[in-house]
Amino acid sequence: MPDMNKGIIISEDETSQKLSSKLSALEIKEKEKQVEAEAKQQGLAYINLDKFPISQEAIKVISQEQAESLQTVCFLYTGEEMRLGSLNPTNPQVSNLIKELNEKYHVNIKTYLISENSLDKTSEIYAKIPTITQMAGVNITANDLNKFDEQLTDFTKLNQLIAETSLTETINLIIAAALKFSSSDIHIETEEKEIKIRFRIDGVLHEVANINKSSWDKISNRIKLLSGLKLNITTKPQDGRFTINLTNDKVDVRVSTIPSSYGESIVMRLLKASSVGLKFEDLGLRGKTFNDLREEMRKPNGMIITTGPTGSGKTTTLYAILNKLNSPDTKIITLEDPIEYKLPGIVQSQVEGQADDFTSIRLGDENKPRITHYTFAKGLRAILRQDPDIVMVGEIRDLETAETAINAALTGHLMLSTLHTNSAADTIPRLLSIGVQPFLLAPSLNAIIGQRLLRRLCPHCKIKNDKLDNKTITTILNALSTISPESGHKINDLSDLTFYVAKGCDKCHRLGYKGRIGIYEVLTINPAIEKIILSGNVSANEIEKIAVDNGMITMLQDGLLKAVDGITSVEEVLAKVLD
């Protein structure tokens, strides 16, 4: 029987430290109460800056030397107003500082009484800010990339290079490696004993490096400085961005941070400016699928919806369509969340969320949220007053947005949008389920695009695949044998099909795949489908059957046809469509 007197042994030092920490916290709390009471007695505003998110723009308003001298800091600067915290707001020198700031910034300034603990917290932020005052972007030149090019033949070299570089070079190295390996996202995650670096390449995450956890604060602060995030906030999500200036291109980096069990998780999405130039003809649409969608795009009104899970290329498809339709005599406006790529000649508007929770913390009655709640529905109504010909709404999320979009499609606008459903046919029941009226939906729809992104086989190392099992072969034959003659696709001999795999080589960084291609199904609205919608008794299976009978190639069939052509593998098709 276990000895009940035995338990976790805690040393006297640990006990002493915990007790000291509690007493210190209580002492700070008590002092804050005293300062708050003092402010009330003197008729001064008060704020506790312990957890307040102080931006780099705000903290830099007053130099560290001046802040230490006057015991005064700027903790909020919005461009319209400024908030200062001081141990002695009535100090004549603080009044002179306010006059100087007023002359320089021409903003409304208000001063708050703060505690010594609050002032100490701002000192910690000053310590994290480097002496350089301008950090508009990370300059990674072609020479920087070439320097790593020969060494970064595969992921195993990255850890070695990280160990040999300085902190600043480490961030540049990680970004350069991500660009070298054509990564779309960089994941930097804190774990119990180390920092894990992962790259998303062609939709798949790969662990590429591990860094000693002692480097975390310096790495996270460096990234936050670059992306304009608040250095002293680690318990709330933040979003920012910065720019990488290449020799012949530019990469916008969208940064997202969230708190995690062992610190924070940072994800950097790399948005290459040259990627926006993808042509409609290069999406991977073929034959009747290509022709049907092209015809629906040419109509002056109606709605085209792309559908699929996150990461299936919906936004890329919409951008390619917009590029195809863009001309001087056409007014195109988009409403996005967020704007990922800038499209020349197109008006792009971004949806915004509610004001940051922190902006209204004890800042007085006159403080109001700085961000308008600009939703898809409200934004779309505003856009329609701008006399557009074509409108793209990033996503249909609710009935209000859906009804506004449908009414626009029925009144002379070509509407483009996205929806999260598994197939093109599933989109119609989904729209009806959120409350769209059948008599409005049926005449408004032009086409629905179901899609996925598949990895391309590396052309340098692909070989014939002779190891398909009977179950997989049966699935392939069942799918290809049901292709409608109306589709224009014909396979002469289903018993003599060749498929491929790739073993990996230096050209594809040993992954076997390089690049991605879309697979599609384009459902156009014919009288039979319109009749089903109007009946209100809608079955996705029935709609898909009618569409297939009329020549629609399903995503599974399109993927297998591309596998037959050696563009991708059967395993990739089945994993993305059936799983």
C-alpha positions as CSV (number, residue, x, y, z in Angstrom):
1,M,0.0,0.0,0.0
2,P,1.4,3.4,-0.9
3,D,2.7,5.6,1.8
4,M,0.1,8.5,2.0
5,N,2.6,10.7,3.7
6,K,4.9,10.6,0.7
7,G,4.1,13.0,-2.2
8,I,5.7,15.6,-4.4
9,I,8.9,16.9,-2.7
10,I,9.2,20.7,-3.0
11,S,12.4,22.2,-1.9
12,E,12.7,25.1,0.5
13,D,14.1,27.3,-2.3
14,E,11.1,26.6,-4.5
15,T,8.7,27.3,-1.7
16,S,10.5,30.5,-0.9
17,Q,10.5,31.6,-4.5
18,K,6.7,31.0,-4.9
19,L,6.0,32.9,-1.7
20,S,8.2,35.8,-2.7
21,S,6.5,35.9,-6.1
22,K,3.0,36.0,-4.5
23,L,4.0,38.7,-2.1
24,S,5.5,40.7,-4.9
25,A,2.3,40.4,-7.0
26,L,0.2,41.5,-4.0
27,E,2.5,44.4,-3.3
28,I,2.2,45.6,-7.0
29,K,-1.5,45.2,-6.8
30,E,-1.7,47.3,-3.6
31,K,0.5,50.0,-5.1
32,E,-1.8,50.1,-8.2
33,K,-4.8,50.7,-6.0
34,Q,-3.0,53.5,-4.2
35,V,-2.1,55.2,-7.5
36,E,-5.6,54.8,-8.8
37,A,-7.0,56.3,-5.5
38,E,-4.4,59.2,-5.8
39,A,-5.6,59.9,-9.4
40,K,-9.2,60.0,-8.3
41,Q,-8.3,62.3,-5.4
42,Q,-6.5,64.7,-7.8
43,G,-9.0,64.5,-10.5
44,L,-6.6,62.8,-12.9
45,A,-7.2,60.0,-15.4
46,Y,-5.5,56.7,-14.5
47,I,-4.4,53.6,-16.4
48,N,-2.6,50.4,-15.6
49,L,-0.2,49.6,-18.5
50,D,0.8,46.1,-17.2
51,K,-1.2,44.3,-20.0
52,F,-1.8,47.2,-22.3
53,P,-0.8,46.5,-26.0
54,I,1.7,49.4,-26.7
55,S,2.5,49.6,-30.4
56,Q,5.9,50.5,-31.8
57,E,4.5,53.7,-33.3
58,A,3.3,54.8,-29.9
59,I,6.4,54.0,-27.9
60,K,8.7,55.7,-30.4
61,V,6.8,59.1,-30.1
62,I,9.0,59.8,-27.0
63,S,12.7,58.8,-27.0
64,Q,13.8,56.4,-24.2
65,E,16.1,59.1,-22.8
66,Q,13.3,61.7,-22.6
67,A,10.9,59.1,-21.2
68,E,13.3,58.2,-18.4
69,S,14.0,61.9,-17.7
70,L,10.4,63.0,-17.5
71,Q,9.1,59.6,-16.3
72,T,6.5,59.8,-19.1
73,V,5.7,57.5,-22.0
74,C,3.3,57.5,-25.0
75,F,1.2,54.3,-24.8
76,L,-1.3,55.0,-27.6
77,Y,-1.1,56.8,-30.9
78,T,-3.8,56.3,-33.5
79,G,-2.9,59.1,-35.9
80,E,-5.8,61.2,-34.6
81,E,-5.1,61.1,-30.9
82,M,-2.3,60.4,-28.4
83,R,-2.3,59.1,-24.9
84,L,0.6,59.7,-22.4
85,G,1.2,58.0,-19.1
86,S,3.3,59.8,-16.4
87,L,4.3,59.4,-12.8
88,N,3.7,63.2,-12.5
89,P,1.3,64.5,-15.1
90,T,1.3,68.0,-13.5
91,N,5.0,68.4,-14.0
92,P,5.6,71.7,-16.0
93,Q,8.2,69.8,-18.1
94,V,5.5,67.3,-19.1
95,S,3.2,70.2,-20.1
96,N,6.1,71.5,-22.3
97,L,6.4,68.0,-23.8
98,I,2.7,68.0,-24.6
99,K,3.0,71.4,-26.4
100,E,5.9,70.1,-28.5
101,L,4.0,66.9,-29.4
102,N,0.9,69.0,-30.3
103,E,3.0,71.2,-32.7
104,K,4.6,68.1,-34.3
105,Y,1.6,65.7,-34.6
106,H,-1.5,68.0,-34.4
107,V,-3.5,65.5,-32.4
108,N,-5.7,65.4,-29.3
109,I,-3.4,64.5,-26.4
110,K,-4.6,63.3,-23.0
111,T,-2.3,62.4,-20.0
112,Y,-2.8,59.6,-17.4
113,L,-1.3,59.0,-14.0
114,I,0.6,55.7,-14.0
115,S,2.4,53.6,-11.4
116,E,6.2,52.8,-11.3
117,N,5.3,49.3,-12.3
118,S,3.6,50.6,-15.5
119,L,6.7,52.7,-16.3
120,D,8.9,49.7,-15.8
121,K,6.8,47.7,-18.3
122,T,7.4,50.3,-20.9
123,S,11.1,50.2,-20.3
124,E,11.0,46.6,-21.2
125,I,9.5,47.5,-24.6
126,Y,12.2,50.1,-25.2
127,A,14.8,47.5,-24.6
128,K,13.4,45.3,-27.4
129,I,13.4,48.0,-30.0
130,P,16.6,48.3,-32.0
131,T,18.3,51.6,-32.6
132,I,17.3,51.7,-36.2
133,T,14.1,53.6,-36.6
134,Q,13.1,52.6,-40.1
135,M,12.3,48.9,-40.8
136,A,10.0,49.0,-43.9
137,G,11.0,45.6,-45.1
138,V,13.6,42.8,-45.2
139,N,16.0,43.3,-48.0
140,I,16.8,39.8,-49.3
141,T,18.7,40.2,-52.6
142,A,19.4,37.7,-55.3
143,N,22.9,37.4,-53.8
144,D,21.5,36.4,-50.5
145,L,19.5,33.7,-52.1
146,N,22.4,32.5,-54.3
147,K,24.5,32.3,-51.2
148,F,22.2,29.6,-49.8
149,D,21.3,28.1,-53.1
150,E,24.0,25.5,-53.4
151,Q,23.9,24.6,-49.7
152,L,20.2,24.2,-49.4
153,T,19.8,21.1,-51.6
154,D,17.3,19.6,-49.1
155,F,15.9,20.4,-45.6
156,T,18.6,18.6,-43.7
157,K,21.1,21.5,-44.5
158,L,18.9,24.1,-42.9
159,N,19.6,23.1,-39.2
160,Q,23.3,23.3,-39.9
161,L,23.2,26.7,-41.5
162,I,21.0,28.1,-38.7
163,A,23.6,27.0,-36.1
164,E,26.2,29.0,-38.0
165,T,24.4,32.3,-38.4
166,S,23.5,35.3,-36.2
167,L,20.0,36.0,-35.0
168,T,19.2,38.5,-37.8
169,E,20.6,36.2,-40.4
170,T,18.6,33.3,-38.9
171,I,15.3,35.1,-39.8
172,N,16.6,36.0,-43.3
173,L,17.9,32.4,-43.7
174,I,14.5,30.9,-42.8
175,I,12.7,33.2,-45.2
176,A,15.3,32.6,-48.0
177,A,14.9,28.9,-47.5
178,A,11.1,29.1,-47.7
179,L,11.4,31.0,-51.0
180,K,14.0,28.5,-52.3
181,F,11.7,25.6,-51.5
182,S,8.6,27.4,-52.9
183,S,6.9,27.4,-49.5
184,S,3.6,29.2,-49.1
185,D,3.7,29.4,-45.3
186,I,6.4,29.4,-42.6
187,H,5.3,28.0,-39.2
188,I,7.4,28.8,-36.1
189,E,6.1,27.0,-33.1
190,T,7.3,26.9,-29.5
191,E,7.3,23.5,-27.9
192,E,8.5,22.4,-24.4
193,K,12.2,22.1,-25.2
194,E,12.7,23.6,-28.7
195,I,11.4,25.8,-31.5
196,K,10.0,23.9,-34.4
197,I,10.2,25.4,-38.0
198,R,7.8,23.9,-40.6
199,F,7.2,24.9,-44.2
200,R,4.0,24.3,-46.1
201,I,5.0,23.3,-49.6
202,D,2.4,22.5,-52.3
203,G,-0.2,22.3,-49.5
204,V,1.8,19.8,-47.3
205,L,3.6,20.7,-44.0
206,H,7.2,19.6,-43.7
207,E,9.4,19.9,-40.6
208,V,12.6,21.6,-41.7
209,A,14.5,22.7,-38.6
210,N,14.7,22.9,-34.8
211,I,16.1,25.8,-32.8
212,N,17.1,26.1,-29.2
213,K,14.2,27.5,-27.2
214,S,16.5,30.1,-25.5
215,S,16.4,32.0,-28.8
216,W,12.6,32.4,-28.8
217,D,12.3,35.9,-27.3
218,K,14.8,37.3,-29.8
219,I,13.2,35.5,-32.8
220,S,9.6,36.5,-31.9
221,N,10.6,40.1,-31.1
222,R,12.5,40.4,-34.4
223,I,9.4,39.2,-36.4
224,K,7.1,41.4,-34.4
225,L,9.3,44.4,-35.1
226,L,9.3,43.7,-38.8
227,S,5.6,43.2,-39.0
228,G,4.5,46.1,-36.7
229,L,3.1,43.9,-33.9
230,K,3.0,44.9,-30.3
231,L,6.0,43.5,-28.5
232,N,4.5,43.3,-25.0
233,I,1.5,41.2,-26.0
234,T,1.9,37.5,-25.9
235,T,-1.5,36.3,-24.6
236,K,-3.6,37.7,-27.4
237,P,-3.7,36.9,-31.2
238,Q,-2.1,39.6,-33.4
239,D,-1.9,40.2,-37.2
240,G,0.7,42.2,-39.1
241,R,2.7,42.2,-42.3
242,F,5.9,43.3,-43.9
243,T,7.6,43.2,-47.3
244,I,10.5,41.3,-48.7
245,N,12.2,43.2,-51.6
246,L,13.7,40.8,-54.1
247,T,15.7,41.9,-57.2
248,N,12.9,41.3,-59.7
249,D,9.9,40.6,-57.4
250,K,8.2,41.6,-54.2
251,V,6.8,39.3,-51.5
252,D,4.2,40.5,-49.0
253,V,4.5,38.5,-45.7
254,R,1.3,38.2,-43.7
255,V,2.1,37.4,-40.1
256,S,-0.2,35.8,-37.5
257,T,0.6,35.1,-33.9
258,I,-1.5,33.2,-31.3
259,P,-0.7,32.2,-27.7
260,S,0.2,28.5,-27.2
261,S,1.0,26.2,-24.3
262,Y,4.7,27.0,-24.4
263,G,4.7,30.6,-25.7
264,E,3.4,31.7,-29.1
265,S,2.8,30.2,-32.5
266,I,3.9,32.4,-35.5
267,V,2.7,31.8,-39.0
268,M,4.1,33.8,-41.9
269,R,2.2,33.5,-45.3
270,L,4.4,34.4,-48.3
271,L,2.4,36.2,-51.0
272,K,4.5,36.6,-54.1
273,A,3.5,39.5,-56.3
274,S,4.3,37.6,-59.5
275,S,1.8,34.8,-58.5
276,V,-1.1,37.1,-59.2
277,G,-0.4,37.0,-62.9
278,L,-1.7,33.4,-63.2
279,K,-3.7,33.2,-66.5
280,F,-7.2,31.8,-66.7
281,E,-5.8,29.4,-69.4
282,D,-3.2,28.1,-66.9
283,L,-5.6,27.0,-64.1
284,G,-5.9,23.5,-65.4
285,L,-9.4,23.7,-66.9
286,R,-9.7,21.6,-70.0
287,G,-12.2,20.7,-72.8
288,K,-15.9,21.2,-72.1
289,T,-15.1,22.3,-68.5
290,F,-13.0,25.2,-69.9
291,N,-15.5,26.2,-72.6
292,D,-18.5,26.1,-70.3
293,L,-16.9,28.3,-67.7
294,R,-15.6,30.7,-70.3
295,E,-19.1,31.1,-71.8
296,E,-20.7,31.8,-68.3
297,M,-18.0,34.4,-67.6
298,R,-18.9,36.3,-70.7
299,K,-22.5,36.9,-69.5
300,P,-23.2,40.4,-68.3
301,N,-25.0,39.2,-65.2
302,G,-25.5,36.2,-62.9
303,M,-23.5,34.5,-60.3
304,I,-20.4,32.3,-60.5
305,I,-19.4,30.5,-57.2
306,T,-16.2,28.6,-56.5
307,T,-16.5,26.0,-53.8
308,G,-14.1,23.7,-51.9
309,P,-12.3,23.5,-48.5
310,T,-9.7,26.0,-47.3
311,G,-6.6,25.8,-49.4
312,S,-8.3,24.4,-52.5
313,G,-7.4,27.4,-54.7
314,K,-10.7,29.2,-54.7
315,T,-9.2,32.7,-54.5
316,T,-6.6,31.9,-57.1
317,T,-9.4,30.9,-59.5
318,L,-11.4,34.1,-58.9
319,Y,-8.3,36.2,-59.4
320,A,-7.6,34.4,-62.7
321,I,-11.2,35.0,-63.8
322,L,-10.9,38.7,-62.8
323,N,-7.6,39.1,-64.8
324,K,-9.4,37.5,-67.8
325,L,-12.3,39.9,-67.5
326,N,-10.4,43.0,-66.7
327,S,-10.5,45.7,-69.3
328,P,-10.6,49.6,-69.4
329,D,-14.3,49.6,-70.2
330,T,-15.2,47.4,-67.2
331,K,-15.6,48.5,-63.6
332,I,-14.5,45.7,-61.3
333,I,-14.7,45.9,-57.5
334,T,-13.7,43.3,-54.9
335,L,-14.6,42.8,-51.3
336,E,-12.0,40.6,-49.6
337,D,-10.9,39.3,-46.1
338,P,-8.0,40.0,-46.4
339,I,-6.7,41.4,-49.7
340,E,-4.0,38.9,-50.6
341,Y,-2.8,40.2,-53.9
342,K,-3.1,43.6,-55.5
343,L,-4.8,43.5,-58.9
344,P,-3.9,46.4,-61.2
345,G,-7.0,48.2,-62.7
346,I,-9.4,46.7,-60.1
347,V,-10.8,48.4,-57.0
348,Q,-10.2,46.2,-54.0
349,S,-11.8,46.8,-50.6
350,Q,-11.1,44.9,-47.4
351,V,-13.5,43.6,-44.8
352,E,-12.6,44.7,-41.3
353,G,-13.6,43.2,-37.9
354,Q,-14.6,44.8,-34.6
355,A,-12.3,47.2,-32.8
356,D,-9.5,45.6,-30.9
357,D,-10.5,44.7,-27.4
358,F,-7.6,46.7,-26.0
359,T,-8.3,50.0,-27.6
360,S,-11.1,50.8,-25.2
361,I,-9.5,49.8,-21.9
362,R,-10.1,52.6,-19.5
363,L,-9.3,55.4,-21.9
364,G,-12.2,57.7,-21.0
365,D,-15.7,58.2,-22.4
366,E,-14.5,60.0,-25.5
367,N,-12.6,56.9,-26.6
368,K,-14.4,55.0,-29.4
369,P,-13.4,52.0,-31.5
370,R,-11.2,53.0,-34.4
371,I,-12.3,50.3,-36.8
372,T,-15.6,50.2,-38.5
373,H,-17.3,46.8,-38.5
374,Y,-17.3,46.5,-42.3
375,T,-18.9,43.2,-43.1
376,F,-19.3,41.4,-46.4
377,A,-23.0,42.3,-46.4
378,K,-22.5,46.0,-45.6
379,G,-19.5,46.3,-47.9
380,L,-21.4,44.7,-50.7
381,R,-24.3,47.1,-50.4
382,A,-21.8,50.0,-50.5
383,I,-20.0,48.6,-53.5
384,L,-23.3,48.3,-55.5
385,R,-23.6,52.1,-55.2
386,Q,-20.3,52.4,-57.0
387,D,-21.8,51.5,-60.4
388,P,-19.7,48.3,-60.9
389,D,-20.0,45.8,-63.8
390,I,-18.4,42.9,-62.0
391,V,-18.2,42.3,-58.2
392,M,-16.2,39.7,-56.4
393,V,-17.1,39.0,-52.8
394,G,-14.5,36.9,-50.9
395,E,-17.0,34.6,-49.3
396,I,-20.8,34.1,-48.8
397,R,-21.1,33.5,-45.0
398,D,-24.7,34.3,-44.2
399,L,-28.2,34.9,-45.6
400,E,-27.7,38.7,-45.7
401,T,-24.6,38.5,-47.9
402,A,-26.2,35.8,-50.1
403,E,-29.4,37.7,-50.7
404,T,-27.6,40.9,-51.5
405,A,-25.3,39.1,-54.0
406,I,-28.2,37.3,-55.6
407,N,-30.2,40.5,-56.0
408,A,-27.1,42.1,-57.6
409,A,-26.8,39.2,-60.0
410,L,-30.4,39.6,-61.0
411,T,-30.1,43.3,-61.6
412,G,-27.3,43.5,-64.2
413,H,-24.1,42.6,-62.3
414,L,-21.8,39.6,-62.8
415,M,-21.1,38.3,-59.2
416,L,-18.2,36.1,-58.2
417,S,-17.9,34.6,-54.8
418,T,-16.8,31.5,-52.8
419,L,-18.6,29.0,-50.5
420,H,-17.3,26.1,-48.4
421,T,-18.9,22.9,-49.7
422,N,-17.5,19.6,-50.7
423,S,-18.8,19.6,-54.3
424,A,-20.4,21.9,-56.9
425,A,-23.8,20.2,-56.4
426,D,-23.7,20.6,-52.6
427,T,-23.7,24.4,-53.1
428,I,-27.3,24.6,-54.1
429,P,-28.7,22.8,-50.9
430,R,-26.4,24.8,-48.8
431,L,-27.7,28.2,-50.1
432,L,-31.3,27.0,-49.7
433,S,-30.5,25.8,-46.1
434,I,-29.3,29.3,-45.0
435,G,-32.6,30.7,-46.2
436,V,-32.2,31.8,-49.8
437,Q,-35.5,31.7,-51.7
438,P,-35.6,29.1,-54.6
439,F,-37.3,31.5,-57.0
440,L,-34.4,34.0,-56.5
441,L,-31.6,31.4,-56.6
442,A,-32.6,29.5,-59.7
443,P,-32.4,32.4,-62.2
444,S,-29.4,34.0,-60.5
445,L,-26.9,31.1,-60.8
446,N,-24.7,30.9,-63.9
447,A,-22.1,28.3,-62.8
448,I,-20.7,26.6,-59.7
449,I,-17.0,25.5,-59.7
450,G,-16.0,22.6,-57.4
451,Q,-12.2,22.4,-57.1
452,R,-9.2,21.0,-55.3
453,L,-5.4,21.5,-55.7
454,L,-3.2,18.5,-56.5
455,R,0.5,18.3,-56.4
456,R,2.3,17.9,-59.7
457,L,4.6,15.0,-60.2
458,C,8.2,16.0,-60.6
459,P,8.9,15.6,-64.4
460,H,12.5,14.8,-63.7
461,C,12.0,11.7,-61.5
462,K,8.6,10.3,-62.3
463,I,8.4,6.6,-63.2
464,K,5.6,4.2,-64.1
465,N,3.5,3.0,-61.2
466,D,3.0,-0.8,-61.2
467,K,1.9,-1.1,-57.6
468,L,-1.8,-0.2,-57.7
469,D,-4.0,-2.6,-55.7
470,N,-7.2,-4.1,-56.9
471,K,-9.4,-1.8,-54.8
472,T,-7.7,1.3,-56.2
473,I,-8.0,0.0,-59.8
474,T,-11.7,-0.7,-59.3
475,T,-12.2,2.9,-58.0
476,I,-10.4,4.2,-61.1
477,L,-12.4,2.1,-63.6
478,N,-15.7,2.9,-61.9
479,A,-15.0,6.6,-62.2
480,L,-13.7,6.7,-65.7
481,S,-16.3,4.4,-67.2
482,T,-19.1,6.7,-66.1
483,I,-17.7,9.7,-68.0
484,S,-20.6,11.0,-70.2
485,P,-20.1,11.0,-74.0
486,E,-21.4,14.6,-73.8
487,S,-18.2,15.6,-72.0
488,G,-16.0,15.3,-75.1
489,H,-13.6,13.0,-73.2
490,K,-13.0,9.5,-74.4
491,I,-10.6,6.8,-73.3
492,N,-10.3,4.1,-75.9
493,D,-9.1,1.2,-73.7
494,L,-9.7,1.3,-70.0
495,S,-7.7,-2.0,-69.6
496,D,-4.5,-0.3,-70.8
497,L,-4.0,2.7,-68.5
498,T,-0.6,3.9,-67.3
499,F,-0.1,5.9,-64.1
500,Y,3.0,7.4,-62.5
501,V,4.7,8.1,-59.2
502,A,7.9,10.1,-58.5
503,K,10.8,8.8,-56.4
504,G,12.3,12.2,-55.5
505,C,15.4,14.0,-56.8
506,D,17.4,17.2,-56.3
507,K,15.1,19.1,-58.6
508,C,12.1,18.5,-56.3
509,H,14.1,18.6,-53.1
510,R,13.5,14.8,-52.7
511,L,9.7,15.3,-52.4
512,G,8.6,13.7,-55.7
513,Y,6.3,16.7,-56.4
514,K,6.9,20.2,-57.6
515,G,4.1,22.7,-58.1
516,R,0.3,22.3,-58.1
517,I,-2.5,22.1,-60.5
518,G,-6.3,22.4,-60.1
519,I,-8.9,19.8,-60.7
520,Y,-12.4,21.0,-61.4
521,E,-16.0,20.3,-61.9
522,V,-18.1,23.1,-63.5
523,L,-21.9,22.8,-62.9
524,T,-23.9,25.0,-65.2
525,I,-27.6,25.7,-64.6
526,N,-29.8,24.0,-67.2
527,P,-33.7,23.9,-67.3
528,A,-33.7,20.5,-65.5
529,I,-31.6,21.7,-62.6
530,E,-33.5,25.0,-62.5
531,K,-36.7,23.0,-62.2
532,I,-35.4,21.0,-59.2
533,I,-34.3,24.2,-57.5
534,L,-37.7,25.8,-57.9
535,S,-39.4,22.7,-56.5
536,G,-37.6,23.2,-53.2
537,N,-37.0,19.5,-52.9
538,V,-33.3,19.6,-53.7
539,S,-31.0,16.6,-53.7
540,A,-27.3,17.2,-54.4
541,N,-27.0,13.6,-55.8
542,E,-29.8,14.2,-58.2
543,I,-28.4,17.6,-59.3
544,E,-24.9,16.0,-59.9
545,K,-26.4,13.1,-61.9
546,I,-28.2,15.6,-64.3
547,A,-25.0,17.6,-64.6
548,V,-22.9,14.5,-65.4
549,D,-25.5,13.3,-68.0
550,N,-25.2,16.7,-69.6
551,G,-21.4,16.3,-69.9
552,M,-20.0,17.6,-66.5
553,I,-16.7,16.0,-65.6
554,T,-16.5,15.5,-61.8
555,M,-13.4,16.4,-59.8
556,L,-12.5,12.7,-59.3
557,Q,-12.7,12.1,-63.1
558,D,-10.7,15.3,-63.9
559,G,-8.1,14.2,-61.4
560,L,-7.8,10.7,-62.8
561,L,-7.6,12.0,-66.4
562,K,-4.7,14.2,-65.3
563,A,-3.1,11.2,-63.6
564,V,-3.5,9.2,-66.9
565,D,-1.6,12.1,-68.5
566,G,1.2,11.8,-66.0
567,I,0.5,15.3,-64.4
568,T,-0.2,13.9,-61.0
569,S,-0.4,10.6,-59.1
570,V,-3.5,8.4,-58.4
571,E,-2.6,8.5,-54.7
572,E,-2.7,12.3,-54.8
573,V,-6.1,12.4,-56.5
574,L,-7.8,9.9,-54.2
575,A,-6.3,11.6,-51.1
576,K,-7.6,15.0,-52.0
577,V,-11.0,14.0,-53.5
578,L,-12.2,10.9,-51.5
579,D,-10.6,11.4,-48.1
